[in-house]
Amino acid sequence: MVITMNKKEFLNELCKQTDLNESKAISVNDILEKNFFISKKNKDKIISELVIKLNISLDKATEIYNICKKIVSNEIMNKLKQPFKNQD
């Protein structure tokens, strides 16, 4: 079973939890989709790409990375607790 979050839901949640607009949230999503971001191995690479692409500080990029990880982790936990919720 593949656990996926609707891309639009992810972008909306990312915008809500950060001060990013939709176009910057899409850029963040593109970077995350290019890399396996749950792995600690790619964390530094992803954060570096966020700094460059969004022209933000290292601290802000790290914060965005952690928020993204939290959003996805929460969604995975919700799917595990309620596997048949929101299935169309």
C-alpha positions in Angstrom: 0.0 0.0 0.0 1.4 3.3 -1.0 0.7 6.2 1.4 0.4 9.5 -0.5 -0.8 12.9 0.4 -2.7 14.9 -2.1 -0.2 17.5 -3.5 -2.7 20.3 -3.1 -3.3 19.4 0.5 0.4 19.4 1.2 0.9 22.8 -0.5 -2.0 24.3 1.4 -0.7 23.0 4.7 2.9 24.2 3.9 1.6 27.7 3.1 -0.5 27.7 6.3 2.4 26.7 8.5 5.0 29.0 6.9 5.0 32.4 5.4 5.5 31.0 1.9 3.2 31.9 -1.0 1.9 29.2 -3.3 4.7 29.6 -5.9 7.4 29.2 -3.3 5.6 26.3 -1.8 5.5 24.7 -5.3 9.3 25.2 -5.5 9.8 23.5 -2.1 7.6 20.6 -3.3 9.7 20.3 -6.5 12.9 20.1 -4.5 11.4 17.5 -2.1 10.1 15.4 -5.0 13.6 15.3 -6.6 15.1 13.9 -3.4 14.1 11.3 -0.8 13.7 13.8 1.9 12.8 11.6 4.8 16.4 10.3 4.7 18.9 12.1 6.8 21.4 11.5 4.0 19.7 14.1 1.7 18.8 16.7 4.4 21.8 18.9 3.9 21.4 18.8 0.1 17.7 19.7 0.3 18.4 22.6 2.7 21.1 23.9 0.5 18.8 23.8 -2.5 16.1 25.6 -0.5 18.5 28.4 0.4 19.5 28.9 -3.2 16.1 28.5 -4.9 14.1 30.6 -2.4 17.0 33.0 -1.5 16.5 32.5 2.3 18.7 31.9 5.3 20.0 28.6 6.3 17.9 28.8 9.5 14.7 29.5 7.5 15.5 26.6 5.1 16.0 24.3 8.0 12.7 25.4 9.5 10.9 24.8 6.2 12.5 21.3 5.9 11.4 20.4 9.4 7.9 21.6 8.8 7.6 19.6 5.6 8.9 16.5 7.4 6.3 17.0 10.1 3.5 17.5 7.7 4.3 14.2 5.9 4.9 12.3 9.1 1.6 13.5 10.5 -0.2 12.4 7.3 1.5 8.9 7.5 0.4 8.5 11.1 -3.1 9.5 10.2 -3.2 6.9 7.4 -1.9 4.3 9.8 -4.5 5.1 12.4 -7.4 5.4 9.9 -6.3 3.5 6.8 -9.7 3.8 5.0 -10.5 7.4 5.8 -10.8 9.7 2.7 -10.5 7.0 0.1 -12.6 7.6 -2.9 
